Amino acid sequence: MTTAIDSNVLIALWNEDDSLNMLARSALDAALGRGSLVIAAPVFAELLAAPSRTEAFLDAFCKDTGIAVEWTLTEAVWRAAGRAFQQYLVRRRTHRDSGPRRILADFVIGAHALHNGFRLLTLDDRLYRATFPRLTILTV
């Protein structure tokens, strides 16, 4: 089975000072042992935001590790992400949630995994469990 990877897992992997570094490495190895790995295009874009990362670095990393990048997301993924984002904003206003604000990319990542029948490997299962209850989530 294919596992989609959330940005935060790869960020922890690359940050050797992060306490989750070894856990991220182990979780990625385990996911690879059960099937293929993929990231949605928004994950690639988020990873590129760090000043020390270049497109060439990310391209080489994905090639070397066998992580596929899904550049084209379907209309169904975008619609599901939009609905999930809308529901999140309603919940946030209704419950006067003062927690960290989420961005649309989080919902695209979840919708991409759910729509394609992938598992999602993440450090932050709270958002995905609340928003995509049918999504299979693996946590680091």
MOTA-V736084 format. One record per backbone hydrogen bond with DSSP energy under -1.0 kcal/mol. CO is the residue of the C=O (numbers start at 1). NH is the residue of the N-H. If there is no record, write none. Layout:
# MOTA-V736084
co=CO nh=NH
co=CO nh=NH
This chain:
# MOTA-V736084
co=2 nh=119
co=3 nh=38
co=4 nh=121
co=6 nh=9
co=7 nh=11
co=8 nh=12
co=9 nh=13
co=10 nh=14
co=11 nh=15
co=14 nh=16
co=15 nh=18
co=18 nh=21
co=20 nh=24
co=21 nh=25
co=22 nh=26
co=23 nh=27
co=24 nh=28
co=25 nh=29
co=26 nh=30
co=27 nh=31
co=28 nh=32
co=29 nh=33
co=36 nh=3
co=37 nh=68
co=38 nh=5
co=39 nh=70
co=40 nh=43
co=40 nh=44
co=41 nh=45
co=42 nh=46
co=43 nh=47
co=44 nh=48
co=46 nh=49
co=47 nh=50
co=50 nh=53
co=54 nh=58
co=55 nh=59
co=56 nh=60
co=57 nh=61
co=58 nh=62
co=59 nh=63
co=60 nh=64
co=61 nh=65
co=62 nh=66
co=62 nh=67
co=68 nh=39
co=69 nh=71
co=70 nh=41
co=74 nh=78
co=75 nh=79
co=76 nh=80
co=77 nh=81
co=78 nh=82
co=79 nh=83
co=80 nh=84
co=81 nh=85
co=82 nh=86
co=83 nh=87
co=84 nh=88
co=85 nh=89
co=86 nh=90
co=87 nh=91
co=88 nh=92
co=89 nh=93
co=90 nh=94
co=91 nh=95
co=92 nh=97
co=103 nh=106
co=104 nh=108
co=105 nh=109
co=106 nh=110
co=107 nh=111
co=108 nh=112
co=109 nh=113
co=110 nh=114
co=111 nh=115
co=112 nh=116
co=113 nh=118
co=114 nh=117
co=119 nh=4
co=120 nh=138
co=121 nh=6
co=122 nh=140
co=125 nh=129
co=126 nh=130
co=127 nh=131
co=128 nh=132
co=132 nh=135
co=136 nh=120
co=138 nh=122
